[in-house]
Amino acid sequence: MDELMDMIVSDDSPSQISDRIKDILFGKAAERVDAARPLVANSLFGENDVEDEEETLEVTDELETEEEPEEETV
């Protein structure tokens, strides 16, 4: 961050300052994604979700059996 402030104070080119800001933001975003990745992976593929998957399958099966094709009226 100090490097960015030095660039602004020393009147570097706006494109270089913009590129530096983008690099900083990309780095912060990458850190947050890396921190959230294990939590998301566990919620999607964790062992605790086996029961949830079974419930989802049951609900889907119920929905499929409840739907009946509409009859055309003449």
Secondary structure, DSSP 8 states (H G I E B T S, - for coil): -HHHHHHHHTT--HHHHHHHHHHHHHHHHHHHHHHHHHHHHHHHH-GGGHHHHHHHHHHHHHHHHH--------
